[in-house]
Amino acid sequence: MTAAEEDHEVDQLRVVAQALLEAAVGEGRLTLEEYSDKAAVVWSPTADQAQLAEIVPYSADPPAVVSPPQSTIVGVFGDTKRSGRWSLATKTLALLLFGDLKFDLRSAVITAPSSSITVVSFFGDTSVVVPEGVSVELGGFDLFGDRDFDGGRQDAGHGAPVIRVVSYSLFGDLKVRTR
């Protein structure tokens, strides 16, 4: 086999591995952080056939958690924090009065190709942490507040999960970080 044929075969394996990773994260078999780590290896310029074969989640367990289609969070004079392994709803609405919202999505399980988080906040800050390789879209407006977005170093691949963060805040900051 020539070097060109081997490169073509590796490229085909990358496409197949990416599609299987997308399906696995969409079915809840991989967290966003696990997806991000595996996608980074798939698209690494040094990845070979053996590494790609190890990455693909052929025999992963069925989803332990099924994401609800919609979730509503209401906080008055208190903070709301979610981290670790938890199920992110397809649509999440957070209504906050004098409280902060902190979401760490690195170990979250999602079952949809895109999820949206809408935050309406009066006198509170919002902080969202997403893993590398996940596409993030921002919307909304802040009155007397700052908006800070750190997209990380790694580009989201084609078909990567999309997290939409829409924030409407009065006297509050929005911080979205990729780690």
Backbone as a printed PyTorch tensor [residue, N CA C, xyz], in Angstrom:
tensor([[[  0.8520,  -1.1710,   0.0000],
         [  0.0000,   0.0000,   0.0000],
         [  0.9000,   1.2370,   0.0000]],

        [[  0.5980,   2.1830,  -0.8560],
         [  1.3980,   3.3920,  -0.9450],
         [  1.0150,   4.3480,   0.1820]],

        [[  1.8480,   5.3330,   0.3990],
         [  1.5890,   6.3200,   1.4490],
         [  0.3060,   7.0900,   1.1510]],

        [[  0.0590,   7.4140,  -0.1100],
         [ -1.1570,   8.1440,  -0.4830],
         [ -2.4060,   7.3110,  -0.1920]],

        [[ -2.3550,   6.0120,  -0.4860],
         [ -3.5060,   5.1460,  -0.2110],
         [ -3.7490,   5.0380,   1.2870]],

        [[ -2.6600,   4.9430,   2.0550],
         [ -2.7870,   4.8380,   3.5030],
         [ -3.3780,   6.1320,   4.0870]],

        [[ -2.9460,   7.2880,   3.5800],
         [ -3.4980,   8.5680,   4.0320],
         [ -4.9850,   8.6620,   3.7060]],

        [[ -5.3640,   8.2040,   2.5190],
         [ -6.7760,   8.2300,   2.1230],
         [ -7.6040,   7.3310,   3.0420]],

        [[ -7.0570,   6.1700,   3.3860],
         [ -7.7640,   5.2440,   4.2690],
         [ -7.9180,   5.8390,   5.6700]],

        [[ -6.8820,   6.5090,   6.1650],
         [ -6.9490,   7.1560,   7.4800],
         [ -7.9980,   8.2670,   7.4510]],

        [[ -8.0420,   9.0340,   6.3740],
         [ -9.0470,  10.1010,   6.2590],
         [-10.4610,   9.5310,   6.2830]],

        [[-10.6660,   8.4070,   5.6000],
         [-11.9850,   7.7730,   5.6160],
         [-12.3330,   7.2850,   7.0220]],

        [[-11.3400,   6.7230,   7.7250],
         [-11.5730,   6.2850,   9.1030],
         [-11.9070,   7.4650,  10.0110]],

        [[-11.2790,   8.6100,   9.7750],
         [-11.5740,   9.8040,  10.5690],
         [-13.0500,  10.2080,  10.4110]],

        [[-13.5250,  10.2020,   9.1840],
         [-14.9140,  10.5870,   8.9200],
         [-15.8730,   9.6150,   9.6040]],

        [[-15.5830,   8.3370,   9.5070],
         [-16.4380,   7.3190,  10.1510],
         [-16.3800,   7.4710,  11.6660]],

        [[-15.1820,   7.6510,  12.2110],
         [-15.0360,   7.8060,  13.6620],
         [-15.7720,   9.0410,  14.1490]],

        [[-15.6770,  10.1520,  13.4140],
         [-16.3770,  11.3790,  13.8000],
         [-17.8860,  11.1560,  13.8100]],

        [[-18.4100,  10.5000,  12.7930],
         [-19.8450,  10.2340,  12.7250],
         [-20.2960,   9.3590,  13.8990]],

        [[-19.4920,   8.3480,  14.2460],
         [-19.8490,   7.4790,  15.3700],
         [-19.7690,   8.2230,  16.7020]],

        [[-18.7980,   9.1110,  16.8310],
         [-18.7010,   9.9140,  18.0500],
         [-19.9150,  10.8410,  18.1880]],

        [[-20.3160,  11.4540,  17.0800],
         [-21.4910,  12.3320,  17.1050],
         [-22.7410,  11.5460,  17.5070]],

        [[-22.8830,  10.3510,  16.9720],
         [-24.0340,   9.5180,  17.3320],
         [-23.9770,   9.1430,  18.8100]],

        [[-22.7850,   8.8130,  19.3020],
         [-22.6410,   8.4030,  20.7010],
         [-22.9610,   9.5460,  21.6580]],

        [[-22.5120,  10.7630,  21.3410],
         [-22.8200,  11.8890,  22.2230],
         [-24.2980,  12.2520,  22.1160]],

        [[-24.8770,  12.1090,  20.9450],
         [-26.3010,  12.3810,  20.7710],
         [-27.1940,  11.3830,  21.4930]],

        [[-26.7050,  10.1620,  21.6520],
         [-27.4640,   9.1240,  22.3570],
         [-27.1790,   9.1210,  23.8470]],

        [[-26.2770,   9.9780,  24.3000],
         [-25.9600,  10.0460,  25.7210],
         [-24.9410,   9.0360,  26.1820]],

        [[-24.2670,   8.3390,  25.2560],
         [-23.2570,   7.3550,  25.6450],
         [-21.9160,   8.0050,  25.9500]],

        [[-21.7260,   9.2330,  25.5000],
         [-20.5200,   9.9990,  25.7970],
         [-20.9270,  11.3450,  26.3800]],

        [[-20.1510,  11.8370,  27.3400],
         [-20.3660,  13.1950,  27.8190],
         [-19.7060,  14.1440,  26.8280]],

        [[-19.9740,  15.4290,  26.9890],
         [-19.3610,  16.4110,  26.1030],
         [-17.8360,  16.4000,  26.2290]],

        [[-17.3450,  16.2210,  27.4360],
         [-15.8920,  16.1930,  27.6340],
         [-15.2860,  14.9520,  26.9770]],

        [[-15.9290,  13.7950,  27.1240],
         [-15.4230,  12.5860,  26.4750],
         [-15.4330,  12.7420,  24.9640]],

        [[-16.5080,  13.3340,  24.4350],
         [-16.5780,  13.5940,  22.9960],
         [-15.4320,  14.4920,  22.5590]],

        [[-15.2060,  15.5450,  23.3000],
         [-14.1630,  16.5100,  22.9610],
         [-12.7890,  15.8470,  22.9390]],

        [[-12.5000,  15.0470,  23.9550],
         [-11.2020,  14.3600,  24.0190],
         [-11.0170,  13.4070,  22.8450]],

        [[-12.0440,  12.6340,  22.5340],
         [-11.9330,  11.6530,  21.4530],
         [-11.8710,  12.3310,  20.0810]],

        [[-12.6490,  13.4140,  19.8910],
         [-12.6150,  14.1350,  18.6150],
         [-11.2490,  14.7680,  18.3820]],

        [[-10.5900,  15.2160,  19.4480],
         [ -9.2510,  15.7970,  19.3090],
         [ -8.2630,  14.7610,  18.7990]],

        [[ -8.3900,  13.5300,  19.2640],
         [ -7.5030,  12.4590,  18.7880],
         [ -7.8320,  12.1010,  17.3400]],

        [[ -9.1250,  12.0330,  17.0200],
         [ -9.5360,  11.6790,  15.6560],
         [ -8.9480,  12.6470,  14.6450]],

        [[ -8.9650,  13.9360,  14.9480],
         [ -8.5170,  14.9380,  13.9840],
         [ -7.0700,  15.3710,  14.1930]],

        [[ -6.3750,  14.6810,  15.0840],
         [ -4.9500,  14.9560,  15.2670],
         [ -4.1930,  14.5590,  13.9980]],

        [[ -3.2520,  15.3830,  13.5470],
         [ -2.5220,  15.0430,  12.3200],
         [ -1.6690,  13.7800,  12.4660]],

        [[ -1.4040,  13.3600,  13.6880],
         [ -0.5660,  12.1810,  13.8940],
         [ -1.3730,  10.9070,  14.1460]],

        [[ -2.7080,  10.9940,  14.1060],
         [ -3.5480,   9.8170,  14.3680],
         [ -3.3440,   8.7650,  13.2760]],

        [[ -3.2200,   7.5100,  13.7110],
         [ -3.0790,   6.4190,  12.7490],
         [ -4.2790,   5.4790,  12.8580]],

        [[ -4.2740,   4.4320,  12.0570],
         [ -5.4220,   3.5200,  12.0010],
         [ -5.6900,   2.8550,  13.3430]],

        [[ -4.6470,   2.4660,  14.0560],
         [ -4.8310,   1.7870,  15.3420],
         [ -5.4840,   2.7190,  16.3630]],

        [[ -5.0300,   3.9720,  16.4090],
         [ -5.6230,   4.9250,  17.3530],
         [ -7.0920,   5.1850,  17.0230]],

        [[ -7.3990,   5.3090,  15.7410],
         [ -8.7830,   5.5590,  15.3430],
         [ -9.6880,   4.3820,  15.6870]],

        [[ -9.1750,   3.1810,  15.5700],
         [ -9.9720,   2.0000,  15.9130],
         [-10.2560,   1.9540,  17.4110]],

        [[ -9.3210,   2.4330,  18.2320],
         [ -9.5190,   2.4450,  19.6810],
         [-10.4990,   3.5340,  20.1220]],

        [[-10.5640,   4.6120,  19.3960],
         [-11.3900,   5.7580,  19.7730],
         [-12.8760,   5.4840,  19.6300]],

        [[-13.2620,   4.7930,  18.6020],
         [-14.6730,   4.6180,  18.2660],
         [-15.3850,   3.8120,  19.3460]],

        [[-16.4930,   4.3470,  19.8940],
         [-17.2080,   3.6750,  20.9870],
         [-18.1480,   2.5770,  20.4740]],

        [[-17.5760,   1.4730,  19.9760],
         [-18.4000,   0.4080,  19.4010],
         [-19.3220,  -0.2490,  20.4230]],

        [[-18.8030,  -0.5100,  21.6090],
         [-19.5910,  -1.2880,  22.5690],
         [-19.9400,  -0.4840,  23.8090]],

        [[-20.1670,   0.8070,  23.6580],
         [-20.5310,   1.6160,  24.8110],
         [-21.9160,   1.2160,  25.3160]],

        [[-22.1080,   1.3670,  26.6240],
         [-23.3750,   1.0030,  27.2420],
         [-24.4880,   1.9280,  26.7530]],

        [[-25.7470,   1.4700,  26.8160],
         [-26.8590,   2.3460,  26.4610],
         [-26.9250,   3.5180,  27.4370]],

        [[-27.5880,   4.5770,  27.0610],
         [-27.6120,   5.7620,  27.9150],
         [-28.2160,   5.4790,  29.2800]],

        [[-27.5280,   5.9340,  30.3210],
         [-28.0210,   5.7740,  31.6730],
         [-28.9900,   6.8940,  32.0260]],

        [[-28.8340,   8.0300,  31.3570],
         [-29.6500,   9.1960,  31.6390],
         [-30.2490,   9.6880,  30.3330]],

        [[-31.5310,   9.9870,  30.3390],
         [-32.1760,  10.5380,  29.1600],
         [-32.5020,  11.9940,  29.4540]],

        [[-32.0510,  12.8890,  28.6000],
         [-32.2840,  14.3100,  28.8070],
         [-33.7540,  14.6490,  28.6050]],

        [[-34.3110,  15.4180,  29.5120],
         [-35.6820,  15.8650,  29.3040],
         [-35.7210,  16.8990,  28.1790]],

        [[-36.8640,  17.0530,  27.5290],
         [-36.9270,  18.0310,  26.4390],
         [-36.8370,  19.4740,  26.9430]],

        [[-37.3100,  19.7170,  28.1810],
         [-37.3250,  21.0800,  28.6830],
         [-37.1090,  21.0850,  30.1840]],

        [[-36.4180,  22.1190,  30.6620],
         [-36.1530,  22.2540,  32.0870],
         [-36.2720,  23.7240,  32.4660]],

        [[-36.8520,  23.9900,  33.6300],
         [-36.9750,  25.3600,  34.1210],
         [-36.3520,  25.4460,  35.5030]],

        [[-35.5220,  26.4670,  35.6930],
         [-34.8610,  26.6880,  36.9740],
         [-35.2550,  28.0790,  37.4500]],

        [[-35.7100,  28.1810,  38.6850],
         [-36.0650,  29.4690,  39.2610],
         [-35.2430,  29.6410,  40.5290]],

        [[-34.5430,  30.7690,  40.6080],
         [-33.7290,  31.0550,  41.7840],
         [-33.9940,  32.4560,  42.2890]],

        [[-34.3220,  32.5760,  43.5780],
         [-34.5480,  33.8710,  44.2040],
         [-33.6470,  33.9560,  45.4280]],

        [[-32.7690,  34.9340,  45.4610],
         [-31.8230,  35.1350,  46.5510],
         [-30.9810,  33.8840,  46.8180]],

        [[-30.5490,  33.2280,  45.7660],
         [-29.6950,  32.0500,  45.9280],
         [-29.0350,  31.6820,  44.6160]],

        [[-27.9650,  30.9410,  44.7160],
         [-27.2150,  30.5270,  43.5350],
         [-27.6650,  29.1400,  43.0740]],

        [[-27.5160,  28.9010,  41.7820],
         [-27.8020,  27.5950,  41.2040],
         [-26.5340,  27.0870,  40.5490]],

        [[-26.1390,  25.8570,  40.8990],
         [-24.8940,  25.2940,  40.3840],
         [-25.1320,  23.8580,  39.9580]],

        [[-24.6590,  23.5190,  38.7490],
         [-24.7500,  22.1430,  38.2650],
         [-23.3930,  21.7590,  37.7030]],

        [[-22.8810,  20.6270,  38.1510],
         [-21.6010,  20.1240,  37.6560],
         [-21.5900,  18.6140,  37.8250]],

        [[-20.5170,  17.9920,  37.3610],
         [-20.4390,  16.5330,  37.4130],
         [-21.2750,  15.9310,  36.3010]],

        [[-21.6920,  14.6880,  36.4760],
         [-22.4970,  14.0070,  35.4640],
         [-23.9650,  14.3250,  35.7000]],

        [[-24.5520,  15.0720,  34.7810],
         [-25.9580,  15.4420,  34.8650],
         [-26.5130,  15.5440,  33.4600]],

        [[-27.8120,  15.5310,  33.3480],
         [-28.4800,  15.5280,  32.0570],
         [-28.9070,  16.9410,  31.6810]],

        [[-28.3820,  17.4500,  30.5590],
         [-28.7500,  18.7740,  30.0650],
         [-29.9830,  18.6400,  29.1770]],

        [[-31.0120,  19.3650,  29.5180],
         [-32.2390,  19.3390,  28.7210],
         [-31.9840,  19.9880,  27.3630]],

        [[-32.8180,  19.6490,  26.4030],
         [-32.7060,  20.2540,  25.0840],
         [-32.9160,  21.7570,  25.1740]],

        [[-33.8930,  22.1760,  26.0000],
         [-34.1330,  23.5990,  26.2460],
         [-34.1700,  23.8270,  27.7530]],

        [[-33.2980,  24.7140,  28.2270],
         [-33.2490,  25.0480,  29.6420],
         [-33.5250,  26.5310,  29.8050]],

        [[-34.4470,  26.8630,  30.6920],
         [-34.7710,  28.2450,  31.0090],
         [-34.4440,  28.4820,  32.4730]],

        [[-33.6040,  29.4820,  32.7420],
         [-33.2430,  29.8380,  34.1130],
         [-33.7010,  31.2580,  34.3920]],

        [[-34.5150,  31.4230,  35.4360],
         [-35.0050,  32.7350,  35.8700],
         [-34.3910,  33.0150,  37.2330]],

        [[-33.5700,  34.0830,  37.3030],
         [-32.8210,  34.3400,  38.5250],
         [-33.0380,  35.7650,  39.0120]],

        [[-33.2500,  35.9070,  40.3220],
         [-33.3610,  37.2050,  40.9580],
         [-32.3890,  37.2170,  42.1340]],

        [[-31.3760,  38.0330,  42.0710],
         [-30.3370,  38.1270,  43.0970],
         [-29.6500,  36.7780,  43.3380]],

        [[-29.2370,  36.1560,  42.2690],
         [-28.5230,  34.8870,  42.3940],
         [-27.7080,  34.5970,  41.1520]],

        [[-26.7110,  33.7570,  41.3030],
         [-25.8240,  33.3970,  40.2010],
         [-26.1670,  32.0110,  39.6660]],

        [[-25.8390,  31.8090,  38.3900],
         [-26.0270,  30.5120,  37.7370],
         [-24.6680,  30.0120,  37.2860]],

        [[-24.3100,  28.7800,  37.6690],
         [-23.0340,  28.1880,  37.2740],
         [-23.3070,  26.8000,  36.7120]],

        [[-23.0500,  26.6450,  35.4080],
         [-23.2020,  25.3600,  34.7330],
         [-21.8320,  24.8860,  34.2770]],

        [[-21.4710,  23.6670,  34.6400],
         [-20.2590,  23.0300,  34.1310],
         [-20.7250,  21.8780,  33.2460]],

        [[-20.5650,  22.0330,  31.9350],
         [-21.0850,  21.0620,  30.9720],
         [-20.0520,  20.0090,  30.5630]],

        [[-18.8820,  20.0100,  31.1700],
         [-17.8340,  19.0870,  30.7340],
         [-18.2160,  17.6240,  30.9290]],

        [[-18.9860,  17.3090,  31.9290],
         [-19.4050,  15.9180,  32.1470],
         [-20.9060,  15.7360,  31.9350]],

        [[-21.5570,  16.7490,  31.3820],
         [-23.0000,  16.6690,  31.1670],
         [-23.3190,  15.7010,  30.0320]],

        [[-24.4650,  15.0650,  30.1400],
         [-24.9450,  14.1550,  29.1070],
         [-26.0100,  14.8920,  28.3160]],

        [[-25.8430,  14.9140,  26.9940],
         [-26.8610,  15.5110,  26.1420],
         [-27.3070,  14.4600,  25.1380]],

        [[-28.5790,  14.5380,  24.7480],
         [-29.0900,  13.5500,  23.8000],
         [-29.5520,  14.1960,  22.5000]],

        [[-29.2630,  15.4620,  22.3280],
         [-29.6650,  16.1690,  21.1100],
         [-28.4310,  16.8090,  20.4740]],

        [[-28.4450,  17.0040,  19.1670],
         [-27.2970,  17.6290,  18.5220],
         [-27.0980,  19.0820,  18.9530]],

        [[-28.1700,  19.7290,  19.4290],
         [-28.0240,  21.0880,  19.9460],
         [-28.9140,  21.2580,  21.1670]],

        [[-28.4290,  22.0690,  22.0890],
         [-29.1770,  22.3850,  23.3060],
         [-29.1090,  23.8810,  23.5240]],

        [[-30.1650,  24.4370,  24.1090],
         [-30.1590,  25.8740,  24.3720],
         [-30.3690,  26.1320,  25.8570]],

        [[-29.6440,  27.1410,  26.3320],
         [-29.7630,  27.5940,  27.7150],
         [-30.1420,  29.0620,  27.6490]],

        [[-31.3440,  29.3930,  28.1210],
         [-31.8100,  30.7720,  28.1430],
         [-31.8310,  31.2360,  29.5900]],

        [[-31.1690,  32.3670,  29.8540],
         [-31.0530,  32.8850,  31.2130],
         [-31.6490,  34.2900,  31.2530]],

        [[-32.5830,  34.5020,  32.1870],
         [-33.1180,  35.8240,  32.4720],
         [-32.6970,  36.1290,  33.9010]],

        [[-31.8220,  37.1290,  34.0420],
         [-31.1880,  37.3640,  35.3270],
         [-31.2680,  38.8340,  35.7320]],

        [[-31.6920,  39.0710,  36.9730],
         [-31.6840,  40.4020,  37.5690],
         [-30.7280,  40.3660,  38.7550]],

        [[-29.6350,  41.1010,  38.6780],
         [-28.6340,  41.1870,  39.7350],
         [-27.9860,  39.8280,  40.0130]],

        [[-27.5000,  39.1910,  38.9570],
         [-26.8030,  37.9150,  39.1220],
         [-25.9250,  37.6180,  37.9280]],

        [[-24.8770,  36.8740,  38.1690],
         [-23.9320,  36.5030,  37.1210],
         [-24.2220,  35.0960,  36.6150]],

        [[-23.8560,  34.8610,  35.3480],
         [-24.0120,  33.5520,  34.7320],
         [-22.6500,  33.0720,  34.2620]],

        [[-22.3080,  31.8270,  34.6020],
         [-21.0380,  31.2330,  34.2000],
         [-21.3100,  29.8520,  33.6070]],

        [[-20.8010,  29.6250,  32.3790],
         [-20.9840,  28.3410,  31.7040],
         [-19.6150,  27.8460,  31.2570]],

        [[-19.2870,  26.6030,  31.5940],
         [-18.0230,  25.9890,  31.1880],
         [-18.3460,  24.8380,  30.2390]],

        [[-17.7330,  24.8540,  29.0490],
         [-17.9290,  23.7950,  28.0590],
         [-16.5680,  23.1970,  27.7210]],

        [[-16.5350,  21.9340,  27.2930],
         [-15.2600,  21.3290,  26.9130],
         [-14.8040,  21.7920,  25.5330]],

        [[-13.5370,  21.5900,  25.2450],
         [-12.9860,  21.9030,  23.9240],
         [-13.7240,  21.0840,  22.8650]],

        [[-13.8530,  21.6550,  21.6770],
         [-14.4480,  20.9260,  20.5640],
         [-15.9520,  20.9970,  20.4820]],

        [[-16.5820,  21.7570,  21.3620],
         [-18.0280,  21.9340,  21.3400],
         [-18.3140,  23.3280,  20.8030]],

        [[-19.2670,  23.4340,  19.8970],
         [-19.6060,  24.7190,  19.3060],
         [-20.5180,  25.4890,  20.2530]],

        [[-20.1910,  26.7630,  20.4740],
         [-20.9750,  27.6080,  21.3750],
         [-21.4710,  28.8210,  20.5980]],

        [[-22.7620,  29.1140,  20.7380],
         [-23.3610,  30.2960,  20.1270],
         [-23.9430,  31.1510,  21.2440]],

        [[-23.7100,  32.4640,  21.1700],
         [-24.1950,  33.3830,  22.1970],
         [-25.2470,  34.3190,  21.6280]],

        [[-26.2050,  34.7090,  22.4660],
         [-27.2380,  35.6530,  22.0740],
         [-27.7560,  36.3980,  23.2800]],

        [[-28.6950,  37.3050,  23.0550],
         [-29.3100,  38.0640,  24.1330],
         [-28.6420,  39.4140,  24.3180]],

        [[-28.8800,  40.0360,  25.4780],
         [-28.2550,  41.3180,  25.7850],
         [-28.0530,  41.4490,  27.2910]],

        [[-27.1140,  42.3450,  27.6430],
         [-26.8110,  42.6200,  29.0410],
         [-26.8910,  44.1310,  29.2540]],

        [[-27.6300,  44.5540,  30.2540],
         [-27.7130,  45.9580,  30.6110],
         [-26.9680,  46.1300,  31.9260]],

        [[-25.9260,  46.9280,  31.9170],
         [-25.0380,  47.1180,  33.0650],
         [-24.3590,  45.8020,  33.4630]],

        [[-23.8680,  45.1030,  32.4580],
         [-23.1490,  43.8640,  32.7120],
         [-22.1660,  43.5870,  31.5970]],

        [[-21.2270,  42.7320,  31.8690],
         [-20.2070,  42.3750,  30.8850],
         [-20.4850,  41.0010,  30.3130]],

        [[-19.9660,  40.7870,  29.1180],
         [-20.0920,  39.5110,  28.4200],
         [-18.6830,  39.0750,  28.0590]],

        [[-18.2840,  37.9010,  28.5180],
         [-16.9260,  37.4100,  28.3000],
         [-17.0020,  35.9970,  27.7280]],

        [[-16.4120,  35.7990,  26.5470],
         [-16.4380,  34.4880,  25.8930],
         [-15.0210,  34.0640,  25.5610]],

        [[-14.6430,  32.8790,  26.0310],
         [-13.3470,  32.2810,  25.7020],
         [-13.6460,  30.9890,  24.9600]],

        [[-13.4230,  30.9950,  23.6430],
         [-13.7560,  29.8480,  22.8010],
         [-12.7450,  28.7230,  22.8280]],

        [[-11.6500,  28.8820,  23.5410],
         [-10.6450,  27.8240,  23.6090],
         [ -9.7310,  27.8170,  22.4070]],

        [[ -8.8830,  26.7940,  22.3430],
         [ -7.8790,  26.6990,  21.2860],
         [ -8.3030,  25.7800,  20.1620]],

        [[ -9.2180,  24.8890,  20.4230],
         [ -9.5960,  23.8720,  19.4360],
         [-10.8850,  24.2590,  18.7340]],

        [[-10.8790,  24.1890,  17.4040],
         [-12.0930,  24.4670,  16.6430],
         [-13.0700,  23.3110,  16.7910]],

        [[-14.3430,  23.6560,  16.8300],
         [-15.3720,  22.6130,  16.8590],
         [-15.4240,  21.9580,  15.4860]],

        [[-15.4140,  20.6570,  15.4600],
         [-15.4650,  19.9360,  14.1950],
         [-16.8550,  19.9690,  13.5860]],

        [[-16.9200,  19.5730,  12.3270],
         [-18.2100,  19.4900,  11.6510],
         [-19.0890,  18.4860,  12.3820]],

        [[-20.2990,  18.8700,  12.6990],
         [-21.2170,  17.9770,  13.3890],
         [-21.0360,  17.9520,  14.8960]],

        [[-20.1720,  18.8270,  15.4250],
         [-19.9570,  18.8720,  16.8740],
         [-21.2390,  19.3300,  17.5750]],

        [[-21.4480,  18.9210,  18.8130],
         [-22.6260,  19.3920,  19.5530],
         [-22.6250,  20.9180,  19.6390]],

        [[-23.8120,  21.4980,  19.6010],
         [-23.9600,  22.9540,  19.6660],
         [-24.6730,  23.3180,  20.9630]],

        [[-24.0870,  24.2470,  21.7060],
         [-24.7020,  24.7750,  22.9130],
         [-25.0100,  26.2420,  22.6410]],

        [[-26.2850,  26.5970,  22.7030],
         [-26.6980,  27.9900,  22.5040],
         [-26.9810,  28.6080,  23.8730]],

        [[-26.2890,  29.6900,  24.1760],
         [-26.4880,  30.3980,  25.4380],
         [-27.0820,  31.7640,  25.1000]],

        [[-28.3090,  31.9940,  25.5700],
         [-28.9950,  33.2620,  25.3480],
         [-29.2230,  33.8730,  26.7220]],

        [[-28.6250,  35.0440,  26.9440],
         [-28.6820,  35.6680,  28.2620],
         [-29.2840,  37.0580,  28.1680]],

        [[-30.2910,  37.2940,  29.0090],
         [-30.8890,  38.6120,  29.1610],
         [-30.6650,  38.9990,  30.6180]],

        [[-29.7650,  39.9500,  30.8570],
         [-29.4640,  40.2520,  32.2510],
         [-29.4440,  41.7440,  32.5230]],

        [[-29.8180,  42.0860,  33.7510],
         [-29.7770,  43.4400,  34.2690],
         [-28.8460,  43.4030,  35.4690]],

        [[-27.7500,  44.1330,  35.4090],
         [-26.7380,  44.1440,  36.4560],
         [-26.1550,  42.7490,  36.6910]],

        [[-25.7290,  42.1070,  35.6230],
         [-25.1120,  40.7890,  35.7440],
         [-24.1890,  40.5180,  34.5810]],

        [[-23.1980,  39.7000,  34.8130],
         [-22.2090,  39.3420,  33.7930],
         [-22.4940,  37.9520,  33.2420]],

        [[-22.0690,  37.7460,  32.0030],
         [-22.1160,  36.4180,  31.3690],
         [-20.6890,  36.0160,  31.0400]],

        [[-20.2750,  34.8410,  31.5280],
         [-18.9430,  34.3130,  31.2340],
         [-19.1040,  32.9050,  30.6880]],

        [[-18.6070,  32.6990,  29.4720],
         [-18.6200,  31.3680,  28.8710],
         [-17.1690,  30.9980,  28.6190]],

        [[-16.7350,  29.8920,  29.1750],
         [-15.3490,  29.4450,  29.0870],
         [-15.2640,  28.0580,  28.4590]],

        [[-14.2480,  27.8540,  27.6620],
         [-13.9430,  26.5370,  27.1310],
         [-12.6990,  26.0320,  27.8410]],

        [[-12.8010,  24.8340,  28.4170],
         [-11.6550,  24.2720,  29.1440],
         [-11.4510,  22.8430,  28.7270]]])
